[in-house]
Each structure stands twice: as structure tokens, then as C-alpha cells.
């Protein structure tokens, strides 16, 4: 098959591994910078161009679209879809998962465990918002934040009020969540492909830090999942409509709680921690499903 990988940087670990895994299985691969694409949108012959040349026909497109280029990246991906190219993850599913508030609302509607989450836009609502979520300590998150950026732990009510007021004063969209202290600064990244969790790792926050992101100095280790955690991760990915997803879960006193569903999960941490060929598993999924043009049943909303 001819496979296009949408990635801004061909040297990124995930991009390189996907290319290597596909070529090992005999596929042709081209890495395309999504921001260098421009589109001809028409009824007869929709096309995508780069540097004055029309891109050749592809069978599959693997989107590795960063959060900062979601709008343009998913527009390019939709163009591939219009041209009949099989997407590993569909544009509508990526857009859905990137909207943190919308994704939590969809997960909640499906009865999937979540931390208590509050959302408001008026400073006058702050006292009620804090009480509604359960009071301090609590976590304040920018809706547009990634890799732990824009996530603040407020340990007192005064701190919570000050942080929320500051974000609101900057016209930033935020949500407020209960702090799951029993997780001990750790979360679990479940890597879902199709209807299975094919790898999982526990990420532990660095000393003095509550964010477990590897980009924030967290460490990763192999972890054994419970049946409930596996089922929660698969249901969360399915709710978003994603064929491939990184589902971040906290272990709480009342079961697994989903923090986020990532539509473009990195491969380096999970492959290093588990020793599994995750890139190869993704290509195997594509081989099985692309020829039949089978995509995930789309979630609603």
C-alpha cells in the first residue's frame, strides 16, 4: 500500500517508527508536512498540492497532527478523506478528542468514570464552582493546554480563587477538576488499537511535582491493568471514534477515571517502557482494516 504520514517533523521518534514499521512490511511511505499542503476543493477532482505539485494517490493516511495545528491539519485530513483515502483516525474524531470539555461531556454521557469537573466563565461563579467540584485541593486546567502545560494544583481555597480569577482575567478557557490524591501523582497511559489495549505504562510524577507527563520529568514503567481499566480505555477510545488512542487513566478509590483521550499518542515512551512493537501493531491494524475501508463507528456529538 501507499501510505502518507502527516507529520511536521520526519525526525520525531513516532514518525520514524511508523515509517520503519510500514517499510518493513513492504509498503511505500511518504512523510508530508501538513502545513505545506494546500488544497483544491471541487466536485470533479479534489486534490492536495505541495510546492506546486499535486500529491500522488495514497491508500492510507496516518495523521500525526499536533494540537497547535489541529484546525488546518484536520482540514487537510478531511481532503484526503474526500479523495477516498483510508484515515487511521478520522478528522471528526480527532477534532472531537481535541476539545477537552466536549470530550469529557461525551464520556460522561456514556457513563465512563471521570473526575468531577466544573466549567464556568464568570468570576462571580468561582465560590460555587469550587464547592461543586469538592473544594481544595483541586486542579485548574487550560482547555488548550498540552503536555501538562497550563495545569495548576491549587492546594487551598484562596489559591484556587486566585488562580481561577487570574485565568479568567486573561480570557482563558479553563476547567476545574477534583484532585485524586490516592493516585499518588501517577497515571496510566493505555494504548488502544481497535478494540484492544495493546500496551500500557504507568507514569509517575517527579518528586515535588503532581503532573506525571514524561515531558515534565515523569518516569514510565510497565503496569498490569485490571479488566475494568482495559474496558474503560477501550470504551473511551470508541466514544471518541478513534481507531488508535492514548487513554490516560487515574486509579481512584471509586474505580478508573479517564483524564484525557489522545488522538496522536507518542510511541517512544510506551515502546521503551513495555518493549512492545506498537508501531508494527498500528501497521498491522491498517493492513487488516484499510483494504475493507473499515473505520470506527463514529461517536455522537
C-alpha positions in Angstrom: 0.0 0.0 0.0 1.0 3.6 -0.4 0.9 5.3 3.0 1.1 9.0 3.8 2.2 10.1 7.2 1.1 13.7 8.1 3.9 14.9 10.4 5.6 18.3 10.7 8.9 16.6 11.6 10.2 13.5 10.0 12.8 13.0 12.7 10.4 12.6 15.5 10.6 9.1 17.1 6.9 8.3 16.4 7.1 9.4 12.8 10.3 7.4 12.2 9.0 4.3 13.9 5.8 4.3 11.8 7.8 4.7 8.6 10.2 1.9 9.6 7.4 -0.4 10.5 5.5 0.2 7.3 8.5 -0.2 5.1 9.5 -3.5 6.9 6.1 -4.8 5.8 6.7 -3.7 2.2 4.7 -0.6 2.0 5.6 2.7 0.3 5.7 5.6 2.7 5.8 9.4 2.2 6.1 11.8 5.1 4.2 15.1 4.4 4.3 18.3 6.4 0.6 19.2 6.8 1.3 22.9 6.9 3.0 22.7 3.5 -0.2 21.3 1.9 -2.8 23.3 0.1 -6.0 22.1 -1.3 -8.1 22.2 -4.5 -11.7 21.7 -3.3 -14.0 20.8 -6.1 -16.6 18.2 -7.1 -14.8 16.6 -10.1 -11.2 16.2 -8.8 -10.4 17.2 -5.2 -6.6 17.3 -4.7 -3.8 18.2 -2.4 -0.7 20.0 -3.5 2.8 20.6 -2.0 5.3 23.1 -3.6 3.4 23.3 -6.9 3.0 19.6 -7.4 -0.2 17.5 -6.9 0.3 14.7 -4.4 0.0 11.2 -5.9 -2.7 8.8 -4.9 -2.4 7.2 -1.5 -4.3 4.2 0.1 -3.8 5.2 3.7 -3.1 8.4 5.6 -1.7 8.3 9.2 -2.4 11.7 10.9 0.3 12.8 13.4 -1.3 16.3 13.8 0.0 18.4 16.7 -2.5 20.3 18.9 -1.2 23.6 17.7 -2.2 22.9 14.1 -5.5 21.0 14.7 -7.7 23.2 12.6 -5.6 23.2 9.5 -4.3 19.7 10.0 -7.8 18.2 10.2 -8.9 20.2 7.1 -6.1 18.6 5.2 -7.1 15.2 6.6 -10.7 15.8 5.5 -9.4 16.4 2.0 -7.7 13.1 2.0 -10.9 11.5 3.2 -12.8 13.2 0.4 -10.4 11.7 -2.0 -11.2 8.2 -0.7 -8.0 7.7 1.3 -8.4 5.5 4.4 -7.6 7.5 7.6 -6.1 5.7 10.6 -8.1 8.2 12.7 -10.9 10.2 11.1 -10.8 14.0 11.1 -14.1 14.3 13.0 -12.8 12.0 15.8 -9.5 14.0 16.2 -11.5 17.3 16.4 -13.8 15.7 18.9 -11.0 14.5 21.2 -9.0 17.7 21.0 -11.9 19.7 22.5 -11.3 18.7 26.2 -14.6 19.9 27.5 -16.7 18.3 24.7 -14.8 15.1 25.1 -15.5 14.9 28.8 -19.2 15.6 28.2 -19.3 12.8 25.7 -17.5 10.4 28.0 -19.8 11.4 30.8 -22.9 10.7 28.7 -21.5 7.1 28.1 -21.2 6.6 31.8 -17.4 6.4 31.7 -15.7 7.3 35.0 -14.3 10.9 35.2 -13.0 13.2 37.9 -15.7 15.7 39.0 -15.3 18.6 36.6 -16.6 22.2 36.7 -16.8 24.8 34.0 -17.8 28.5 34.3 -16.9 31.9 32.8 -17.8 34.5 35.4 -15.7 35.4 38.5 -18.9 35.6 40.5 -19.4 31.9 40.0 -15.9 30.9 41.4 -17.1 30.1 45.0 -19.9 27.9 43.8 -17.5 26.3 41.2 -15.0 25.4 43.9 -17.7 23.9 46.2 -19.3 22.0 43.3 -16.0 20.3 42.4 -15.4 19.4 46.0 -13.2 22.1 47.4 -9.4 22.3 47.6 -7.1 20.8 46.7 -8.3 20.9 43.1 -6.8 21.1 39.7 -7.2 24.0 37.3 -6.6 23.3 33.6 -6.4 25.4 30.5 -8.6 23.8 27.8 -5.9 24.4 25.2 -3.0 23.1 27.3 -0.9 20.1 26.3 1.9 18.0 27.9 1.0 19.3 31.3 1.3 23.0 30.3 -1.4 25.1 31.8 -2.2 22.7 34.6 -2.1 24.0 38.2 -2.7 22.3 41.5 -4.4 24.7 44.0 -4.0 23.4 47.5 -6.0 26.0 49.4 -9.3 27.8 48.7 -7.5 31.1 48.5 -5.0 29.7 46.0 -7.8 28.2 43.9 -9.7 31.5 43.8 -6.6 33.4 42.8 -5.6 31.0 40.0 -9.1 30.8 38.6 -9.5 34.6 38.7 -6.2 35.1 37.0 -7.0 32.7 34.2 -10.5 34.3 33.7 -8.8 37.8 33.7 -6.7 36.6 30.8 -9.9 35.4 29.0 -8.5 31.9 29.1 -10.9 28.9 28.9 -10.4 26.7 31.9 -12.0 23.8 33.7 -11.7 22.8 37.3 -11.3 19.2 38.4 -11.3 17.3 41.7 -7.8 16.3 42.8 -7.4 12.5 43.0 -4.9 12.3 45.9 -5.0 8.5 46.1 -3.4 8.2 42.7 -0.1 9.3 44.3 1.0 11.5 41.4 0.7 8.6 38.9 -1.5 7.9 36.0 -1.7 5.1 33.4 -1.4 5.6 29.7 -3.3 2.9 27.9 -2.5 2.5 24.2 -5.6 1.4 22.4 -5.6 0.0 18.8 -9.0 -1.1 17.5 -10.9 -2.9 20.3 -7.8 -3.8 22.4 -5.4 -2.2 24.8 -2.1 -3.4 23.3 0.3 -1.8 25.7 0.1 0.2 29.0 2.6 2.1 31.2 2.4 3.8 34.5 3.8 7.4 34.6 5.0 8.6 37.9 5.4 12.3 38.6 8.9 13.6 39.6 9.4 14.4 43.3 7.7 17.6 44.2 5.6 17.5 41.0 2.0 16.3 40.6 1.9 16.2 36.8 3.1 12.8 35.6 3.8 13.8 32.0 7.1 12.5 30.7 7.8 16.0 29.3 7.6 17.2 32.9 10.2 14.8 34.2 7.9 11.9 35.0 9.1 8.3 34.7 7.4 5.4 32.9 7.2 1.7 33.9 5.4 -1.4 32.9 2.0 -1.8 34.6 -0.6 -4.6 34.8 -4.2 -3.4 34.0 -7.4 -4.6 35.7 -10.2 -5.8 33.5 -12.1 -2.6 34.4 -9.2 -0.4 33.3 -8.9 -2.2 30.0 -12.7 -1.9 29.4 -12.7 1.8 30.3 -9.8 2.6 28.0 -11.4 0.8 25.0 -14.8 2.4 25.7 -13.2 5.9 25.9 -11.5 5.5 22.6 -14.6 4.1 21.0 -16.7 7.0 22.3 -14.3 9.5 20.6 -14.5 7.4 17.4 -10.7 6.8 17.4 -9.1 3.6 16.0 -5.8 4.5 17.7 -5.7 6.4 21.0 -3.7 7.0 24.1 -6.2 6.9 27.0 -4.9 8.4 30.3 -6.4 6.9 33.4 -6.2 7.6 37.2 -6.6 4.9 39.7 -9.1 6.2 42.3 -11.0 4.8 45.3 -14.1 4.5 43.1 -12.5 2.9 40.0 -10.6 4.0 36.9 -11.1 7.7 35.9 -10.4 9.0 32.4 -8.3 12.2 32.3 -7.8 12.5 28.6 -8.1 10.7 25.3 -5.2 11.5 23.0 -5.7 11.1 19.2 -2.0 11.3 18.4 -0.2 9.4 21.2 3.6 9.3 21.2 5.3 5.9 20.7 8.7 6.4 22.4 7.6 6.3 26.0 5.2 3.3 25.5 7.6 1.3 23.4 10.5 1.9 25.8 8.5 1.1 28.9 6.9 -2.1 27.5 9.3 -3.3 24.9 6.4 -3.8 22.5 6.4 -3.0 18.8 3.5 -0.6 19.0 4.3 0.9 15.6 4.2 -2.6 14.0 0.8 -3.2 15.6 -0.6 0.0 14.1 0.6 -1.0 10.6 -1.0 -4.5 11.1 -4.3 -2.8 12.1 -4.1 -0.7 8.9 -3.4 -3.8 6.8 -6.4 -5.5 8.2 -8.9 -2.6 8.0 -7.8 -0.3 5.2 -8.4 -2.7 2.4 -12.0 -3.1 3.7 -12.4 0.7 4.3 -13.5 -0.1 7.8 -13.4 2.9 10.1 -14.5 3.1 13.7 -18.2 3.7 14.3 -18.4 7.4 14.9 -19.4 8.7 18.3 -22.1 11.2 18.6 -21.8 14.9 19.5 
